Amino acid sequence: MEPELKKCRVLVTPTTFGSYDKQLCLELEAAVGEVIYNDRGRPLTSEELKELLPGCDGFIAGLDRVDGAALESADRLEVIARYGVGVDNVDLETAAKRGVTVTNTPHANAVSVAELTIGLLIALARSIPEADALVRDGKWPRLCGKSLEGKVIGLVGFGSVGREVARRLQSWQSALLAYDPFGDEVLARSLNVRLVGLEEVIREADFLSLHVPLTAETRRIVNADFLSRMKRGAYLVNTARGELVDEEALLAALDSGQLGGAALDVYAQEPPAPDSRLRRHPHLITTPHCGAHTDGAANGMGRESLRDCIAVLRGESPLHPVLTQGVKV
């Protein structure tokens, strides 16, 4: 490897990096001078990053809090390679000021998140967690579920994950609607998806699934007004970002029966507080932000983040830039 690259130090915080494909760790360790791994088994806080980032040239980042305070301590940092899609946990403004390149892995976990979305749709429709708990408790219930056949499934967002969800629903005989101001009309038609306005998706969906990034415009997009315009008894799935949903409004809609049920893989606070009603509401299915926790997603995110991290440290252009040397792409 290049002599200059061998002088570099790289911090790696995603706990699943290289867990399925050990070659990823071996390649990184062979390419650079030193690799520091996260041994805490969870995303790191800003204070923890402040201790680890000084002297690091590269940072393969998970769901850590990469805020301005953490970045101010990064005296040599050239690249933050996000192991995942979202960059809402990265202070892009500070990164831009400091000339740091930021990349992500926009397609690597799409299939895995889509598969979890389908699983949650089915779990909601057939009350699978409730049925499992009752049988384990010695009961033999006759639960009446909902068929996905003939129902309207609405997708808010038709990017990588939304498209993979639609692709997997092709044989389910459901009507597919999607809202995305940048949606690909040709691709939508090929997947039997009708691109419509947001209001129509809200109004018509029997099952509504969120697949948009967290931005100033989408934060708490699902609020009391949004929920009131959904069909009474409809179902909501969120495998995108927790901050898309006003959780108090969601709980109120579940209490009143406006929503028949909801399934969340993501939350505004992760994990939710021990006494949070999100943990125990009878009409809410919860999973621990595990959409990308598969062998396929981990390998894809690992490969793409490793490739772009090394490319920037070599002085080459990354494949998936969000910021290039501090300039927004």
Backbone bond lengths (Angstrom), bond angles and torsions (degrees), N, CA, C in turn:
res aa  C-N    CA-C-N  psi(-1)  N-CA   C-N-CA  omega(-1)  CA-C   N-CA-C  phi
1 M - - - 1.457 - - 1.529 110.93 -
2 E 1.331 115.58 161.42 1.453 120.97 -178.08 1.529 111.00 -60.23
3 P 1.320 118.17 139.04 1.470 121.01 -179.49 1.521 112.77 -55.31
4 E 1.359 117.82 -41.53 1.462 120.14 -177.65 1.524 110.97 -65.31
5 L 1.327 116.41 -38.90 1.456 120.77 179.82 1.528 110.55 -63.55
6 K 1.323 116.41 -35.53 1.466 120.61 -179.22 1.526 112.39 -69.86
7 K 1.325 117.31 -10.00 1.460 120.73 176.07 1.533 111.57 -89.16
8 C 1.321 116.57 -7.72 1.466 120.63 -172.48 1.528 111.79 -82.23
9 R 1.322 113.86 148.82 1.467 122.26 173.99 1.525 107.81 -115.87
10 V 1.344 117.19 133.32 1.466 122.47 -177.34 1.523 109.75 -124.31
11 L 1.329 116.32 131.00 1.461 123.18 174.21 1.524 108.73 -95.71
12 V 1.329 117.35 130.38 1.467 123.28 179.05 1.520 108.16 -122.58
13 T 1.344 117.81 115.50 1.467 119.96 -176.06 1.525 115.50 -108.03
14 P 1.349 121.74 -22.21 1.468 118.85 178.28 1.537 110.24 -62.55
15 T 1.307 117.31 127.26 1.465 120.21 -173.93 1.521 112.69 -73.53
16 T 1.346 117.92 -15.36 1.470 119.67 178.96 1.527 112.55 -98.90
17 F 1.335 117.77 3.16 1.461 119.59 179.16 1.527 109.48 -61.04
18 G 1.332 115.96 120.84 1.452 121.28 178.62 1.511 115.04 73.51
19 S 1.347 118.06 7.67 1.465 119.23 -176.60 1.522 112.72 -71.92
20 Y 1.331 116.93 -26.30 1.461 120.59 178.48 1.529 111.51 -104.83
21 D 1.317 116.19 -29.53 1.460 121.34 179.44 1.526 108.20 -123.59
22 K 1.322 116.32 94.74 1.471 121.45 -176.91 1.529 112.11 -62.70
23 Q 1.341 116.09 -19.05 1.453 119.48 -179.04 1.528 111.61 -62.03
24 L 1.333 116.98 -28.65 1.461 120.72 179.54 1.530 110.59 -60.64
25 C 1.321 116.71 -46.85 1.465 120.31 178.63 1.521 111.05 -65.31
26 L 1.327 115.58 -41.43 1.463 119.38 -179.43 1.525 111.34 -63.13
27 E 1.333 116.92 -41.48 1.466 120.71 179.83 1.523 111.10 -65.05
28 L 1.335 116.23 -43.61 1.463 119.54 -179.54 1.526 110.43 -65.23
29 E 1.316 116.45 -45.15 1.461 120.24 -178.72 1.527 112.13 -64.70
30 A 1.344 116.35 -32.29 1.464 119.71 177.78 1.526 111.83 -75.09
31 A 1.328 116.95 -25.83 1.467 120.74 -174.29 1.517 113.11 -83.17
32 V 1.349 117.22 -36.12 1.461 120.12 -172.65 1.524 110.16 -116.95
33 G 1.320 114.89 174.24 1.457 119.01 -176.32 1.506 114.02 -77.43
34 E 1.363 117.24 -37.25 1.466 120.53 -176.77 1.524 109.50 -150.57
35 V 1.325 116.02 139.66 1.463 122.32 175.74 1.525 108.06 -122.17
36 I 1.330 116.02 129.76 1.465 121.75 176.91 1.524 107.34 -110.13
37 Y 1.329 116.78 124.08 1.461 121.37 -178.91 1.535 110.78 -104.36
38 N 1.310 115.08 154.59 1.457 123.03 177.29 1.533 108.71 -80.38
39 D 1.323 117.11 115.58 1.463 120.40 -179.56 1.526 112.49 -103.71
40 R 1.339 117.12 12.26 1.468 120.07 -176.78 1.519 113.26 -92.28
41 G 1.342 117.58 -10.22 1.464 120.61 175.75 1.506 114.71 73.45
42 R 1.326 118.45 18.92 1.472 123.30 -178.88 1.516 108.33 -160.51
43 P 1.367 117.16 166.08 1.469 119.23 173.56 1.520 110.63 -60.85
44 L 1.325 115.52 149.97 1.462 120.90 -175.63 1.528 111.95 -93.07
45 T 1.311 114.77 150.16 1.460 121.38 176.55 1.526 109.79 -80.80
46 S 1.321 115.60 169.18 1.456 120.75 176.39 1.526 110.75 -59.53
47 E 1.336 117.35 -42.74 1.465 120.97 -179.16 1.525 111.10 -62.35
48 E 1.323 116.87 -40.23 1.457 120.08 179.21 1.521 111.45 -67.03
49 L 1.332 116.78 -39.02 1.463 119.99 177.70 1.521 111.46 -66.62
50 K 1.329 116.81 -35.50 1.464 119.94 178.44 1.530 111.31 -58.70
51 E 1.306 116.71 -30.41 1.458 120.93 179.49 1.522 112.31 -80.04
52 L 1.350 116.66 -29.24 1.465 120.77 -172.55 1.522 114.05 -97.18
53 L 1.321 119.07 -28.22 1.464 121.15 -173.02 1.528 115.51 -74.22
54 P 1.333 120.30 -29.24 1.477 117.84 178.64 1.532 111.28 -56.41
55 G 1.319 115.07 130.86 1.459 120.63 -179.86 1.505 114.80 86.72
56 C 1.338 117.51 -2.89 1.469 120.48 -179.76 1.529 110.31 -92.04
57 D 1.321 116.00 135.04 1.461 122.14 177.43 1.526 111.42 -92.66
58 G 1.328 116.87 -31.81 1.455 122.54 -179.26 1.511 110.80 -130.53
59 F 1.340 115.98 153.20 1.467 121.70 -177.62 1.522 108.05 -142.94
60 I 1.330 116.99 109.10 1.463 121.68 171.27 1.521 105.57 -90.59
61 A 1.343 116.05 108.90 1.461 122.26 -165.44 1.513 112.62 -108.16
62 G 1.325 115.31 139.40 1.458 121.60 174.16 1.519 110.05 -95.96
63 L 1.340 115.56 -130.53 1.464 121.49 -178.22 1.528 111.66 -93.82
64 D 1.327 116.26 23.65 1.456 121.70 -179.69 1.542 111.36 -65.44
65 R 1.328 115.21 160.12 1.469 119.98 177.95 1.527 109.12 -87.51
66 V 1.341 115.37 93.03 1.464 121.29 -177.26 1.528 107.78 -94.71
67 D 1.324 115.58 73.95 1.464 119.71 -176.61 1.522 111.13 -94.03
68 G 1.321 115.11 -176.95 1.447 119.46 -176.85 1.517 113.17 -60.38
69 A 1.344 117.00 -39.08 1.461 120.22 -179.12 1.526 110.76 -62.79
70 A 1.333 116.59 -41.22 1.464 119.98 178.34 1.526 110.64 -65.06
71 L 1.334 116.17 -42.99 1.461 119.92 -176.96 1.521 112.72 -70.09
72 E 1.322 117.17 -28.60 1.465 119.34 179.00 1.526 111.51 -63.65
73 S 1.330 116.22 -23.76 1.472 119.43 179.72 1.529 112.12 -85.91
74 A 1.337 116.78 -9.36 1.473 121.32 -174.62 1.528 109.14 -83.67
75 D 1.306 116.99 87.12 1.464 121.33 -170.96 1.526 114.21 -77.14
76 R 1.353 117.64 -18.01 1.469 119.79 -178.39 1.520 112.72 -125.26
77 L 1.305 118.13 5.49 1.464 121.23 -169.17 1.519 112.44 -66.58
78 E 1.330 115.71 129.05 1.462 122.57 177.38 1.527 112.56 -107.94
79 V 1.334 117.77 -29.55 1.458 119.23 -172.78 1.516 110.96 -149.42
80 I 1.351 114.80 137.25 1.462 123.00 167.33 1.527 106.00 -112.29
81 A 1.310 116.58 110.34 1.464 121.80 178.75 1.527 107.45 -99.99
82 R 1.343 115.72 101.73 1.472 119.74 -177.85 1.525 109.98 -71.04
83 Y 1.318 114.40 127.22 1.458 124.59 176.90 1.529 105.91 -87.46
84 G 1.345 115.38 78.35 1.454 121.87 -173.50 1.512 110.19 146.14
85 V 1.310 116.20 -173.28 1.464 121.11 -174.86 1.524 111.91 -95.59
86 G 1.326 116.88 -53.69 1.453 121.02 -172.03 1.518 113.12 -68.50
87 V 1.327 115.88 141.71 1.467 121.09 175.09 1.527 110.57 -120.17
88 D 1.347 116.54 19.67 1.460 119.82 -179.50 1.524 111.91 -69.62
89 N 1.335 117.87 -16.29 1.465 120.48 176.96 1.527 112.25 -90.55
90 V 1.321 116.78 4.06 1.470 122.16 178.52 1.526 109.19 -110.85
91 D 1.320 117.20 129.76 1.463 121.20 176.65 1.536 107.86 -76.31
92 L 1.329 115.21 92.11 1.465 120.30 -175.66 1.521 111.73 -67.12
93 E 1.318 116.97 -31.47 1.468 119.47 -179.22 1.527 110.62 -64.72
94 T 1.337 116.05 -45.53 1.462 119.21 178.69 1.522 111.00 -68.26
95 A 1.335 116.24 -39.35 1.467 119.51 177.35 1.526 110.27 -59.68
96 A 1.329 116.65 -41.37 1.462 120.55 179.80 1.530 110.86 -63.69
97 K 1.324 116.35 -43.24 1.464 119.97 -179.72 1.520 111.67 -62.44
98 R 1.318 115.87 -31.78 1.458 120.02 -176.78 1.531 112.29 -93.92
99 G 1.349 116.47 5.31 1.456 120.70 176.24 1.513 114.48 69.67
100 V 1.327 116.71 26.88 1.466 121.38 -178.32 1.532 109.69 -88.94
101 T 1.307 116.50 131.27 1.469 121.34 173.71 1.528 108.69 -78.57
102 V 1.333 116.26 134.53 1.465 121.68 177.05 1.524 108.24 -120.21
103 T 1.325 116.42 131.06 1.462 121.56 177.88 1.522 109.23 -126.31
104 N 1.322 115.97 167.54 1.467 120.04 173.39 1.528 109.87 -142.19
105 T 1.327 116.33 -176.62 1.471 121.30 -179.77 1.523 107.88 -123.14
106 P 1.326 117.86 78.55 1.466 121.55 -166.16 1.516 116.37 -66.56
107 H 1.314 119.10 -19.56 1.472 119.42 -175.63 1.521 113.16 -118.27
108 A 1.323 118.11 -10.04 1.463 120.46 -168.16 1.522 114.06 -65.21
109 N 1.343 117.22 -34.32 1.469 118.04 -176.59 1.520 113.67 -107.01
110 A 1.328 117.34 8.90 1.470 120.61 -173.70 1.522 111.97 -60.37
111 V 1.323 117.43 -45.02 1.464 120.47 -178.25 1.522 110.80 -63.88
112 S 1.323 117.33 -44.22 1.466 120.40 -178.12 1.522 111.78 -64.75
113 V 1.337 117.59 -42.25 1.468 119.95 178.47 1.528 109.83 -66.88
114 A 1.326 117.21 -38.48 1.465 120.39 177.48 1.523 111.14 -63.53
115 E 1.323 117.30 -40.39 1.462 120.37 178.92 1.528 111.29 -63.35
116 L 1.343 116.98 -41.47 1.463 119.15 176.60 1.524 110.42 -64.12
117 T 1.331 116.88 -40.45 1.466 120.49 178.32 1.523 110.67 -57.03
118 I 1.320 117.04 -46.35 1.464 120.34 178.58 1.526 110.05 -61.46
119 G 1.342 116.35 -43.02 1.457 119.53 178.76 1.515 112.00 -59.63
120 L 1.333 117.47 -41.35 1.461 120.94 179.69 1.524 111.92 -69.79
121 L 1.323 117.06 -36.67 1.467 119.70 174.95 1.528 110.65 -58.34
122 I 1.319 116.82 -46.90 1.463 120.81 -179.28 1.527 110.65 -67.29
123 A 1.348 116.64 -41.74 1.463 120.10 179.67 1.525 111.42 -60.56
124 L 1.339 116.80 -39.54 1.460 120.61 176.38 1.527 111.60 -67.05
125 A 1.312 115.24 -47.42 1.470 119.66 -175.16 1.519 111.98 -63.24
126 R 1.326 117.30 -34.39 1.468 120.86 -175.70 1.533 113.66 -110.65
127 S 1.324 117.79 10.35 1.476 122.52 177.44 1.526 111.22 50.24
128 I 1.321 117.00 44.73 1.466 121.02 -174.15 1.534 112.24 -62.89
129 P 1.346 119.99 -46.58 1.469 117.71 179.16 1.527 112.83 -60.93
130 E 1.327 116.96 -40.30 1.469 120.50 179.62 1.524 110.52 -64.93
131 A 1.337 116.63 -44.48 1.462 120.17 179.33 1.521 111.18 -61.28
132 D 1.324 116.28 -42.80 1.465 120.94 179.36 1.530 110.81 -61.27
133 A 1.328 116.67 -45.87 1.467 120.50 -178.21 1.525 111.13 -64.24
134 L 1.336 117.68 -39.89 1.461 120.88 -178.64 1.526 111.88 -67.67
135 V 1.322 116.06 -42.62 1.466 119.05 179.14 1.525 110.25 -64.95
136 R 1.327 117.63 -41.47 1.468 120.81 177.66 1.531 111.52 -63.18
137 D 1.349 116.38 -24.23 1.459 121.63 179.45 1.526 112.35 -88.25
138 G 1.344 116.20 7.68 1.461 120.36 177.30 1.515 115.10 90.72
139 K 1.322 117.22 5.15 1.467 120.75 -178.39 1.521 109.80 -96.49
140 W 1.320 116.61 167.82 1.469 122.85 179.19 1.534 107.85 -138.22
141 P 1.348 116.04 75.93 1.470 119.91 -170.01 1.534 113.41 -76.63
142 R 1.310 114.76 155.73 1.468 121.14 171.28 1.532 106.89 -110.33
143 L 1.321 115.23 85.30 1.456 121.41 -177.67 1.520 110.04 -88.04
144 C 1.317 115.47 137.97 1.468 120.51 178.42 1.526 109.13 -99.50
145 G 1.327 116.79 115.94 1.451 120.73 -177.67 1.519 112.82 -97.87
146 K 1.302 114.55 -176.62 1.465 122.71 176.50 1.526 108.62 -111.57
147 S 1.309 116.03 138.38 1.457 120.37 173.98 1.524 109.32 -87.47
148 L 1.331 117.15 138.28 1.456 119.90 173.88 1.525 111.05 -75.31
149 E 1.302 117.26 -23.33 1.462 121.11 177.18 1.525 109.73 -62.10
150 G 1.315 115.79 129.24 1.452 120.83 178.26 1.513 114.74 82.09
151 K 1.313 117.84 -2.27 1.466 120.85 179.67 1.523 110.69 -93.66
152 V 1.325 115.86 161.21 1.462 122.59 176.44 1.523 108.33 -95.59
153 I 1.328 116.32 121.65 1.451 121.86 176.85 1.522 107.62 -108.51
154 G 1.318 115.80 119.91 1.459 121.39 -177.74 1.516 111.35 -104.35
155 L 1.316 115.99 136.45 1.456 122.30 178.40 1.526 108.60 -116.23
156 V 1.315 116.72 119.76 1.465 120.67 173.93 1.522 106.24 -95.35
157 G 1.323 115.28 98.05 1.458 122.54 -172.29 1.516 109.55 111.37
158 F 1.336 115.22 127.19 1.466 120.34 -178.31 1.519 109.37 -130.15
159 G 1.356 114.07 46.69 1.456 120.13 175.55 1.516 110.20 -90.03
160 S 1.318 116.61 -148.21 1.461 120.91 -174.58 1.518 112.71 -56.82
161 V 1.335 117.46 -48.14 1.467 120.12 -177.15 1.518 110.89 -73.10
162 G 1.329 117.06 -45.83 1.461 119.79 179.68 1.515 112.36 -56.52
163 R 1.328 116.36 -40.73 1.473 119.57 178.92 1.517 111.59 -65.85
164 E 1.346 116.90 -38.40 1.464 119.16 179.49 1.525 111.55 -69.24
165 V 1.325 117.56 -33.72 1.469 120.32 174.45 1.526 109.46 -62.80
166 A 1.331 116.07 -47.98 1.467 119.89 179.83 1.521 111.36 -60.96
167 R 1.322 117.02 -40.43 1.458 121.20 -179.69 1.532 110.57 -59.41
168 R 1.322 116.71 -38.26 1.454 121.08 -177.33 1.522 113.47 -80.31
169 L 1.319 117.27 -12.55 1.461 120.73 179.14 1.527 113.01 -97.31
170 Q 1.320 116.78 7.43 1.463 119.83 -173.84 1.525 113.63 -58.52
171 S 1.301 118.25 -35.38 1.476 119.83 -175.51 1.520 113.07 -99.46
172 W 1.313 117.43 12.90 1.460 119.88 -174.65 1.526 113.22 -92.05
173 Q 1.317 117.43 -2.40 1.469 121.42 179.11 1.534 111.71 58.99
174 S 1.331 115.53 37.11 1.460 121.12 174.69 1.522 108.72 -104.67
175 A 1.334 116.74 156.22 1.459 121.25 172.82 1.526 107.70 -89.09
176 L 1.335 116.97 126.94 1.460 121.34 -174.92 1.526 110.28 -109.20
177 L 1.341 115.76 121.91 1.455 122.46 174.52 1.515 107.97 -117.36
178 A 1.326 117.20 146.72 1.456 120.63 177.53 1.516 109.85 -142.95
179 Y 1.341 114.44 142.54 1.456 120.89 171.82 1.512 108.46 -112.87
180 D 1.320 116.55 126.18 1.456 122.61 174.30 1.516 107.43 -164.08
181 P 1.349 117.29 113.32 1.471 119.03 -178.14 1.521 113.06 -61.62
182 F 1.331 117.77 -16.73 1.461 121.37 179.02 1.529 111.07 -114.68
183 G 1.321 117.05 19.81 1.458 121.70 -175.73 1.522 113.10 -64.85
184 D 1.315 115.86 146.08 1.462 123.36 179.70 1.526 108.66 -85.45
185 E 1.325 117.00 106.52 1.470 121.92 -176.54 1.524 111.71 -61.40
186 V 1.329 117.13 -41.91 1.471 120.52 -177.91 1.520 109.88 -64.85
187 L 1.323 116.97 -46.71 1.458 120.68 179.39 1.520 110.74 -64.90
188 A 1.331 116.93 -39.79 1.467 120.00 178.65 1.528 110.70 -59.02
189 R 1.317 117.08 -46.27 1.475 119.75 179.77 1.516 111.04 -62.45
190 S 1.335 117.30 -37.86 1.467 119.91 -179.26 1.520 111.56 -66.16
191 L 1.331 117.11 -22.26 1.462 121.87 179.29 1.532 111.51 -103.87
192 N 1.322 116.62 13.05 1.466 121.89 178.96 1.532 111.96 59.50
193 V 1.320 114.93 35.77 1.462 121.61 178.06 1.521 108.34 -107.52
194 R 1.326 115.83 135.36 1.463 120.38 176.38 1.524 108.22 -102.19
195 L 1.343 116.59 116.88 1.464 121.19 176.11 1.528 109.19 -78.82
196 V 1.322 115.56 123.96 1.464 121.00 -176.54 1.524 108.64 -136.26
197 G 1.319 115.93 179.60 1.454 120.08 177.05 1.520 111.66 -74.17
198 L 1.318 116.08 161.58 1.457 120.61 -178.78 1.521 111.34 -59.75
199 E 1.320 116.84 -40.61 1.459 119.85 -177.63 1.520 111.64 -60.05
200 E 1.334 117.43 -38.91 1.465 120.35 179.99 1.523 111.43 -68.49
201 V 1.325 116.98 -39.10 1.467 119.36 176.87 1.521 110.05 -62.17
202 I 1.331 117.66 -45.94 1.465 121.78 179.89 1.531 110.17 -59.69
203 R 1.305 116.23 -45.53 1.469 121.50 -173.28 1.522 113.08 -72.92
204 E 1.325 117.66 -35.44 1.464 120.63 -169.38 1.527 114.46 -98.48
205 A 1.320 118.53 -20.27 1.468 120.03 -171.19 1.530 112.40 -72.18
206 D 1.331 115.46 132.42 1.461 121.18 167.75 1.525 109.89 -83.13
207 F 1.313 115.95 -32.77 1.455 123.49 174.61 1.522 106.69 -130.09
208 L 1.329 116.78 126.78 1.462 120.29 -176.66 1.528 108.59 -122.48
209 S 1.332 116.55 129.10 1.466 121.48 -176.09 1.524 110.17 -123.98
210 L 1.333 116.05 135.92 1.467 122.32 -175.31 1.520 111.14 -95.55
211 H 1.340 116.31 130.65 1.469 121.74 -179.25 1.521 111.07 -144.62
212 V 1.337 116.62 46.04 1.458 121.27 179.32 1.521 109.30 -117.14
213 P 1.348 118.08 155.03 1.472 120.39 175.63 1.514 110.27 -74.03
214 L 1.316 115.54 162.62 1.462 120.71 175.74 1.516 109.45 -85.10
215 T 1.315 116.54 116.80 1.460 123.30 176.46 1.527 107.69 -134.93
216 A 1.312 116.15 177.09 1.461 119.52 176.73 1.524 110.97 -59.94
217 E 1.334 116.49 -33.30 1.463 120.99 -178.32 1.524 112.50 -77.13
218 T 1.331 117.90 -30.75 1.467 119.83 -175.57 1.526 113.38 -97.04
219 R 1.326 118.22 -10.91 1.470 119.80 179.49 1.533 109.52 -58.25
220 R 1.308 116.18 125.50 1.473 123.91 -177.99 1.521 112.72 54.12
221 I 1.319 115.15 36.89 1.464 118.77 176.35 1.524 110.45 -62.11
222 V 1.333 116.00 -32.57 1.471 120.35 175.68 1.527 107.12 -91.17
223 N 1.318 114.69 93.94 1.459 121.48 -179.34 1.535 108.95 -119.43
224 A 1.309 116.77 -171.27 1.466 120.06 -176.71 1.524 111.48 -59.73
225 D 1.324 117.27 -40.09 1.465 120.36 -179.89 1.524 111.08 -65.86
226 F 1.336 116.66 -44.74 1.459 121.93 177.95 1.523 109.96 -57.13
227 L 1.329 116.55 -49.35 1.466 121.05 -176.72 1.518 111.75 -65.51
228 S 1.326 117.13 -34.11 1.470 120.38 -179.71 1.522 111.98 -67.57
229 R 1.342 116.86 -22.12 1.467 120.62 -178.63 1.528 112.31 -91.26
230 M 1.321 117.62 -5.49 1.457 120.56 175.77 1.525 110.19 -77.59
231 K 1.322 116.37 158.94 1.464 120.60 173.65 1.524 109.57 -56.67
232 R 1.314 117.09 139.39 1.465 118.59 175.61 1.529 108.84 -65.44
233 G 1.311 115.87 129.94 1.454 120.42 -179.54 1.511 114.30 88.94
234 A 1.350 117.86 3.38 1.469 120.89 178.36 1.522 109.77 -71.81
235 Y 1.324 115.30 170.68 1.458 122.32 -176.21 1.527 110.08 -121.00
236 L 1.339 116.03 146.58 1.466 122.27 -178.86 1.528 109.86 -123.38
237 V 1.339 116.09 135.83 1.466 121.99 175.67 1.520 108.08 -124.31
238 N 1.338 116.72 134.66 1.471 120.65 175.53 1.524 109.96 -131.15
239 T 1.322 115.88 109.02 1.462 121.96 173.22 1.530 110.37 -117.02
240 A 1.332 116.69 17.60 1.475 121.37 -175.17 1.526 111.03 -98.33
241 R 1.326 117.60 -85.55 1.459 123.03 178.38 1.527 108.84 -140.06
242 G 1.327 116.68 137.37 1.451 120.80 -176.42 1.512 113.56 -62.19
243 E 1.331 116.58 -33.72 1.464 120.29 -176.30 1.526 113.12 -70.90
244 L 1.321 118.03 -3.94 1.465 120.12 174.27 1.518 111.80 -70.21
245 V 1.334 116.57 -19.57 1.466 121.67 -171.64 1.516 110.84 -116.40
246 D 1.333 116.13 132.73 1.465 122.02 168.53 1.528 105.83 -77.48
247 E 1.311 116.70 102.73 1.467 120.45 -170.48 1.523 112.71 -66.90
248 E 1.324 118.82 -33.14 1.468 120.40 176.64 1.516 110.88 -66.51
249 A 1.334 116.75 -40.28 1.461 120.19 177.13 1.526 110.53 -65.80
250 L 1.329 116.49 -37.58 1.464 120.32 177.28 1.524 111.06 -61.80
251 L 1.343 116.61 -47.30 1.461 119.86 179.50 1.528 111.50 -61.56
252 A 1.327 116.37 -38.97 1.470 119.83 178.31 1.521 110.89 -64.20
253 A 1.328 117.44 -39.20 1.473 120.97 179.04 1.523 110.97 -67.88
254 L 1.323 117.38 -34.95 1.471 120.54 175.94 1.527 110.48 -69.46
255 D 1.331 116.91 -40.56 1.465 120.97 179.50 1.525 111.42 -61.87
256 S 1.320 116.46 -41.00 1.466 121.03 -174.86 1.522 112.89 -81.57
257 G 1.338 117.29 -14.61 1.458 120.21 -175.53 1.513 113.16 88.35
258 Q 1.348 117.25 -0.41 1.463 118.91 175.29 1.520 109.88 -57.66
259 L 1.340 116.24 -40.46 1.457 121.23 170.51 1.522 109.15 -101.71
260 G 1.317 116.31 135.76 1.452 119.82 176.17 1.510 112.02 -76.21
261 G 1.326 116.44 -24.64 1.457 120.71 179.81 1.516 109.53 176.56
262 A 1.301 115.58 166.62 1.465 121.06 177.93 1.520 108.57 -147.97
263 A 1.327 115.03 155.43 1.460 121.67 176.16 1.518 107.84 -133.40
264 L 1.332 116.35 126.60 1.456 122.14 -177.58 1.520 110.36 -122.99
265 D 1.316 115.82 130.62 1.463 121.20 169.69 1.523 110.30 -105.72
266 V 1.326 116.86 -9.33 1.463 122.45 -174.71 1.523 109.62 -136.28
267 Y 1.333 116.11 152.88 1.457 121.53 -171.44 1.523 109.55 -144.84
268 A 1.334 116.35 156.42 1.466 120.34 178.23 1.525 110.55 -63.43
269 Q 1.335 116.42 -37.67 1.474 121.99 174.13 1.516 106.95 -118.33
270 E 1.320 116.48 125.90 1.464 120.04 -178.44 1.524 110.71 -121.96
271 P 1.347 117.23 124.10 1.469 125.92 -8.03 1.519 110.68 -72.76
272 P 1.346 117.91 161.74 1.461 119.77 175.18 1.526 110.33 -60.73
273 A 1.317 116.18 154.75 1.462 121.07 179.13 1.530 110.37 -56.98
274 P 1.319 117.60 148.25 1.468 120.31 -178.30 1.525 113.98 -54.45
275 D 1.334 117.00 -32.01 1.465 119.84 -179.10 1.530 112.80 -95.96
276 S 1.325 117.95 9.87 1.462 121.00 -178.59 1.524 110.71 -66.36
277 R 1.318 115.91 137.57 1.465 120.46 176.78 1.520 111.79 -67.79
278 L 1.329 117.25 -17.10 1.459 119.53 176.19 1.529 110.92 -61.78
279 R 1.314 117.07 -25.95 1.461 121.04 -178.43 1.526 112.91 -78.93
280 R 1.329 118.00 -18.65 1.463 118.27 -169.86 1.524 115.38 -135.12
281 H 1.338 118.65 3.77 1.471 118.50 -179.43 1.527 109.41 -65.82
282 P 1.329 118.43 131.55 1.461 121.03 -174.20 1.525 114.97 -65.89
283 H 1.330 117.12 -18.86 1.465 119.84 -178.91 1.532 112.28 -107.39
284 L 1.325 115.54 19.96 1.457 120.39 -178.10 1.530 109.53 -125.42
285 I 1.333 115.75 125.94 1.461 122.17 174.23 1.519 107.52 -97.20
286 T 1.323 116.83 130.77 1.458 120.65 -178.11 1.524 110.68 -123.54
287 T 1.326 115.72 138.84 1.460 122.26 172.41 1.534 107.40 -132.87
288 P 1.346 118.26 157.10 1.470 121.32 -167.89 1.517 115.50 -91.85
289 H 1.352 117.02 61.51 1.475 122.10 179.35 1.532 109.85 47.52
290 C 1.329 114.57 56.79 1.463 120.54 -173.79 1.525 112.62 -112.91
291 G 1.333 117.55 13.37 1.459 120.25 -177.14 1.513 113.79 -55.04
292 A 1.326 117.00 -38.15 1.468 121.14 -178.10 1.518 112.49 -97.40
293 H 1.330 117.55 8.68 1.462 120.29 -176.41 1.529 110.78 -90.64
294 T 1.313 115.55 70.05 1.458 121.97 173.07 1.522 107.83 -134.82
295 D 1.329 114.85 164.91 1.460 118.10 178.41 1.526 111.37 -62.96
296 G 1.335 116.26 -42.06 1.463 119.76 -178.85 1.510 112.97 -63.47
297 A 1.345 116.70 -44.39 1.470 120.03 -179.73 1.517 111.42 -68.24
298 A 1.332 116.95 -43.15 1.464 119.91 -179.22 1.524 110.67 -62.00
299 N 1.325 117.19 -41.94 1.465 119.85 179.32 1.525 110.94 -65.59
300 G 1.344 116.63 -41.99 1.461 120.17 -179.22 1.510 112.23 -66.98
301 M 1.335 117.38 -45.55 1.461 120.53 179.37 1.529 110.54 -66.10
302 G 1.336 115.68 -38.94 1.460 119.04 178.70 1.509 112.15 -63.35
303 R 1.320 116.24 -45.75 1.466 120.71 -178.41 1.522 110.92 -64.01
304 E 1.340 117.76 -45.55 1.465 120.45 -176.61 1.532 111.98 -70.36
305 S 1.329 117.27 -40.23 1.473 118.90 179.88 1.529 110.68 -69.77
306 L 1.330 117.57 -38.44 1.465 121.01 176.67 1.525 110.60 -61.95
307 R 1.329 115.91 -46.29 1.472 120.34 -178.16 1.528 111.43 -60.56
308 D 1.336 117.40 -45.50 1.462 119.19 -177.37 1.519 112.13 -73.80
309 C 1.327 117.51 -34.60 1.468 120.03 176.83 1.528 110.44 -60.88
310 I 1.318 117.01 -49.30 1.460 121.51 -178.93 1.529 110.83 -65.68
311 A 1.339 116.74 -38.90 1.467 119.95 179.84 1.520 110.76 -59.17
312 V 1.326 117.58 -46.66 1.468 120.25 -179.24 1.525 110.83 -64.70
313 L 1.325 117.11 -42.26 1.466 119.95 179.74 1.525 111.89 -64.85
314 R 1.325 117.33 -24.87 1.464 121.70 175.68 1.520 112.38 -83.12
315 G 1.331 116.95 -9.35 1.453 120.14 -176.28 1.510 112.89 88.77
316 E 1.351 116.86 15.57 1.463 121.34 179.77 1.523 110.41 -99.69
317 S 1.327 116.63 169.23 1.465 121.57 179.78 1.526 110.34 -83.61
318 P 1.337 118.15 133.28 1.459 120.73 176.73 1.529 110.85 -75.08
319 L 1.328 116.70 158.90 1.469 120.64 179.69 1.522 112.35 -78.96
320 H 1.343 116.66 -31.43 1.467 119.06 -174.87 1.528 110.97 -128.48
321 P 1.339 117.07 69.19 1.469 119.63 -178.69 1.522 112.56 -79.29
322 V 1.318 115.98 141.93 1.464 122.93 167.82 1.527 108.16 -104.22
323 L 1.335 115.84 -44.22 1.462 123.72 168.52 1.517 107.46 -127.09
324 T 1.314 117.04 135.12 1.473 121.41 174.32 1.513 109.16 -113.40
325 Q 1.343 115.78 109.56 1.468 122.35 -175.72 1.527 110.36 51.04
326 G 1.331 114.87 41.61 1.451 120.11 176.19 1.521 115.22 86.47
327 V 1.330 118.57 0.47 1.468 121.15 179.40 1.520 109.00 -103.99
328 K 1.342 116.71 125.31 1.451 120.34 -177.75 1.523 110.85 -66.59
329 V 1.354 115.10 135.27 1.473 120.75 -178.82 1.523 108.99 -90.05
